[in-house]
Each structure stands twice: as structure tokens, then as C-alpha cells.
Amino acid sequence: MERVSRRRLLKLSGAGSVAACTSGIAAILASGRAPAYAQGTTLHWVRGSDYVPVSDQTLRTTINEQAQKDLGIKINLEGVDGLTIQARTTAAIQSGSGPDIICQINNWAQLYPESAVDVSDIAEEIGKAQGGFYETSKAIAYDGKWIAVPNTIVGLQIVNRASWWNEIGYGPEKYPENWEEWREAGKKLKSKGHPIGQTLAHAFGDANAFWYPYLWSWGGKEVEADGKTVVLNSPGTIESVKFAVGFWKDACDDGAFAWDDSGNNRAFLSGTISATNNGASIYLEAKKKPDMYKTEDGKPLKDDVFHTPLPKGPAGQFSWHVPFADMVMAYGKNQKAAKDFLRWFHTEKIYEQWWVTQQGFSVGPTKMWENHKLWQQDPIMLPFRTAAESGHFAGYAGPANRKAAEVISKYIISDMYAKAVQGMAPEDAVKWAHGELVKIYA
């Protein structure tokens, strides 16, 4: 293939969909034929099964067909339970064979930097072309170099039953601003049989996405900014645990203690809880099936929902949104094809085809997607548009590195609160968690 300059390719092909591409991939797309080296290549891509099923279907059909046409690459997409990804990754690394690409959740990629292909060239191109990555996207995929390509971020908000909150004087325009107000509101709702739902189990998304920002809002944190000095055992952390015990007793559904990441979805859709911190999947499911999910008076549940951010604490208002990033595995025989696919997939024209099927459930890894016209279509989804801007991640105020990933994997922060709710003295629960962090960060 004749070598073509990048400037020339952008001029010929239009800067929109190829601005994030290298000259090699841009030339392939411009020529209209697949590269000889990729003909017949099949990439095995493992990722968590999507909470918006149509999105997985789009990857398996529309995106897959386009990849074969543009790149000569077929995608074997395997959707799995997100909780199995770490075990799956470890097994593949140990055996030296397995998926070409594994989509990691949270900052799990930081556990395997030596087993990842350097994808800095791809990530830098995407970031420059699309307004920069969110802090969370970079925090979980960068370790001196890019060890994974940020895939997306699932925005988190509290989903609320409007009619029940209205009964106690709250709604979208007036909502509890701080934890004290939220606890009092939750106490009233629980007395009416409509408790708040919040898991304390080992749920990779819902547990972490609530208890980490809750901790930060009280001034607690794992480590100092140096990423080395463990400071969890602090007055702010202890106060947060004490308050959590009362909050759980006064306002929460006791059954939530054992929920996985779909437990709160089921509870909200069945009408047993009034609020829960979650992605938009609850609302989108109710919207998709208005005849199945109804309120007590027979109206569509989707019309009785609104979203809000987490309340403020003494140290401010914080959030956590669930990031995903694709690792190209170093043991793989199709490393170049895998990188070419991810570069191609994240061009605006291709990625948009998947992203719009999410309906706002995923906000994208870069800030460009905040300006998409999709956000004008449904006002109930609008709070998710810029949600990721306030997001921090595990290890805050230090880096979201391998040690922070180990803390997440062991659920130390959420277990700290769980132990106290189960009866351990708050000071002892904090002392236990601090000790566990010292073992990891030492």
C-alpha cells in the first residue's frame, strides 16, 4: 500500500471519524479494503454482559459486520458476569492463552500491568481528538503508560420514586442536600414501607459506588496524595461509620445486605424500595417495558422516576462512576489487530453507533460525548450527562494504582461499614480496615 501522509488522509477522509486514527488505519478506511495481514483474523473480546442488552447485540451484529468490512477482522464477543472477569484474567495470564482483549471494570487493569500491551498511542489519539478523558478514565488505565484503552464510564445517580418522595415533601426540585436530611427522609419513607436500598455485599459496582464517595464526603480517605501513607483511621472515617450504622437501621432495606449488583434493580422495579444509587439501567428497563412495570395505581413506573446525585457530607459532595477499559493481552498472537480494532472502534463514527444504544447509561470515556444530541431526548436522563465530571476513584487522594485495585478487590472499604452495621464497634471496624490497608500499601 502506498504510504500516505496523515495530513493528506485527513483531507481526503474528513477529520470527523478519522481524527483519532493513525495513518495506517486511516489509509485502510480510505482505500475501502481490508489490510492483507488482518484478513480472516478473529479477535476474542471478553467484557461484562451489558445492562442494556441491545448494546451487546449491536456489537455482535452492526459493529462486527463493519469491522469485517473495514478491517477484515471478525469479533468474537463473549459477555460474562462482571464478577468473573478478574478470575478469568488471572487464569488466562497464568496459562499464557485466552482472549485477545479483556474489558476490565473499575481499576482492575492496574492489577496486571506487566501482562498488558502498551496502548499509549491509541489512548493519546482518542483523548486529543475527543476533548480529553475524564479523570476517572485516565486514573484507572494509566500507569506511566496506558495499559488499557478507556472504553466508557457508567454514570451513577440516585434513582427515586417521585410519588413517594413527594408524599414527604421532596422531589426533583427539592431534595435532601446532606446525609442528615437524607437519613431523616429515609426514616419517614421506611416507616411507610418504602425504605432506601443500598447493598453492603461484595457488589463490584453498587457497593463501591456508594461507600467510597460516602467516605470521602466525611473527610475520610485511604491514603495521602503520595499514595503511600495510609490515613483511613481518622476522625472523619470514624464519624462516617457511626452515622452509617444509624442510617442503615433507620432508613435502609435490611435485605439489601446481601444484594449483588442487580439486587437493587429488582427491588426498585418490584416496588420495594424508594431510592437507590445506580446506573440508569433501572429507569431504562422501566421505560422499555411500560406495561410490565407499573405503580400501585396502574401508571407506568417510568413516569414516576427522577435522578439526583449523592448528598453532601461535612467535607463536600463526591461521586464515583464505574469505568471500563480494554486491555490488549500481552500473551495474545493478534496484538496488532487488537490495537487496530480498538483504534477503529473509538473513532466517532463507529463508537457512536454503540454509544447511542446505551441511551445515556454510559457517558463515554471522553468529554466530547457530553455535547451529543442524545441528551436532548429524555429529561429524566439529563442528570447523567455531566455526572462523571465530579468523579474520583479508588485510592483518592492518591493514585488509582495496583494497590488501590487490590483494596477494591478485597472490598475492604465496604466491609468496614458492613462490620459496623453487623455490630462491631465503629472504632474497631475502622481499625480493622486501616490494618488491612497497611498490609497492602506497606
ZIKAQUI-V772828 format. One record per run of one state. SS is the DSSP state (helix for helix, strand for strand, loop for the rest). FROM is the first residue (numbers start at 1). TO is the last residue. If there is no record, write none. Layout:
BEGIN
ss = <SS & SS>
from = <FROM & FROM>
to = <TO & TO>
END
This chain:
BEGIN
ss = <loop & helix & loop & helix & loop & helix & loop & helix & loop & strand & loop & helix & loop & strand & loop & helix & loop & strand & loop & helix & strand & loop & helix & loop & strand & loop & helix & strand & loop & strand & loop & strand & loop & strand & helix & loop & strand & helix & loop & strand & loop & helix & loop & strand & loop & strand & loop & helix & strand & loop & helix & loop & helix & loop & strand & loop & helix & loop & strand & loop & strand & helix & strand & loop & strand & loop & strand & loop & strand & loop & strand & loop & helix & loop & helix & loop & strand & loop & strand & helix & loop & helix & loop & helix & loop & helix & strand & loop & helix & loop & helix & loop & helix & loop>
from = <1 & 6 & 14 & 15 & 19 & 23 & 32 & 36 & 39 & 41 & 49 & 53 & 72 & 73 & 81 & 82 & 96 & 101 & 106 & 108 & 116 & 117 & 120 & 130 & 133 & 134 & 135 & 142 & 143 & 146 & 147 & 149 & 155 & 157 & 162 & 168 & 178 & 179 & 192 & 196 & 197 & 206 & 218 & 223 & 224 & 230 & 231 & 235 & 252 & 253 & 254 & 259 & 263 & 270 & 275 & 279 & 281 & 289 & 294 & 295 & 300 & 301 & 305 & 309 & 312 & 314 & 316 & 317 & 319 & 320 & 322 & 330 & 335 & 346 & 348 & 359 & 362 & 363 & 366 & 367 & 372 & 373 & 377 & 379 & 385 & 387 & 391 & 392 & 402 & 410 & 412 & 422 & 426 & 442>
to = <5 & 13 & 14 & 18 & 22 & 31 & 35 & 38 & 40 & 48 & 52 & 71 & 72 & 80 & 81 & 95 & 100 & 105 & 107 & 115 & 116 & 119 & 129 & 132 & 133 & 134 & 141 & 142 & 145 & 146 & 148 & 154 & 156 & 161 & 167 & 177 & 178 & 191 & 195 & 196 & 205 & 217 & 222 & 223 & 229 & 230 & 234 & 251 & 252 & 253 & 258 & 262 & 269 & 274 & 278 & 280 & 288 & 293 & 294 & 299 & 300 & 304 & 308 & 311 & 313 & 315 & 316 & 318 & 319 & 321 & 329 & 334 & 345 & 347 & 358 & 361 & 362 & 365 & 366 & 371 & 372 & 376 & 378 & 384 & 386 & 390 & 391 & 401 & 409 & 411 & 421 & 425 & 441 & 442>
END
